[in-house]
């Protein structure tokens, strides 16, 4: 469960926010000591803001509490006086010798959080990001002594059963899911969370995901498939799929997928999406089989990972095709189709022909007299970031530049920007982000507040398009356009 | 905001914090302490002691003349933060922390 607070910056509110932080962290699954450390970090940040950012003036700070199965992140934003943390280095000798404790608070924050990031966004304010990881035991630490994967898999084969029970997953299934992943993939499954039963348990408890588990009549788990819900829109990602090797080719994946689609309709989701990796066609073909259509090609979504039993065992880039399945009849084309990609986007929307998408009932809308509103989320594991523009407003270019600059110290591998398609300003915005080295990624249907967005991407390392395999016509078309834009960008870089 | 209970007796101020040892608690204790030379704080109900509270205590103990500080029931994070600030070697914890 995510939370968002708007605070009047006053010394009296610090204790209340520390209390909330502590309780929220405990409810999300942190142990009490770790929760107290996060509450201390929050106290230190807010104390600094109170004493130095606003001093005797009135001011506001906003706090976002974000959860994922591997970590929690707390983001504090304020627009008080400028501040440069580099100038506040704590020196214990100086503290004792000269009674000068400059930097003590920042040192406390750095050491008590697992990761602390300060982003200076100039006129758009400052951001303090506090991250605490869950330290739950790995499945290998949970398994009983003498547990042997080979003999377990052998047992699957020898006791192979024909009848199965498919039920929604509960927190009690967490350890069985982790065992199933370990039995089926050893250490090669790309989503690390699934090797930690408590992470699975808290994710199910926090309603971060829901899924389905297949058991034999004797209760042995042989299949699992889950949907991770978006926190920003009523859509979910089909992900985390596994079937025990001895039970493959029996239609279990199909049964689970149909089950998940039905569960998602009951949850009231507007759509499902799958991120099919492009190092092979299997996942893209599976998605196509169930009616998913390709809408975007997201390059370098994750860092280096190792896959077992694949031709390329070491991959330095994982790109994905975004496949989307609408679950609602209330989906319209957006008010503005960007001029630069009219044909492509028309083709993408034309894939969803049952029923055919109608034009937006809303007229294009200009936000030029409004305040620019955009947010940044960072994936620390893959070192990628996403900027979501909610409102272009009057200061889009300046705010975009400042946000991009604030990420320079993070050493990102890729950065994405999602542009809303309800304002004709998108045409100028595309030109501007292209000037800053971005290229197309594609359409992100229903991705934020149930609206369609155009995604652009900036890649900080060389891309070999021969490694990217696409299945559908639309995905192929996306790849061609993105490859051309990438080549143009390289040429401009060489000329410069 | 009631963040503490206290008892004044001559040169001594005894505090029982009902919340965390933070900026507000430092301000209240500082006001209550006046020129007393002995401070006893019970941290039974505190989840943490922040850096300002540690600096406050450090300065009291190193003032001229010094204030005698005694702490009971400190949370684990108090010791962690002392270590982070590298003050654990400087503070006479055997005398400060009451068993």
Interface residues (C-beta under 8 A of the other chain):
Chain A: X11 X12 X14 X15 X18 X22 X33 X36 X37 X39 X40 X43 X44 X47 X50 X51 X90 X92 X95 X96 X99 X101 X104 X105 X107 X108 X111 X112
Chain B: X1 X3 X19 X20 X22 X23 X24 X27 X47 X48 X50 X51 X52 X54 X55 X58 X59 X62 X75 X76 X77 X80 X81 X84 X85 X86 X87 X90
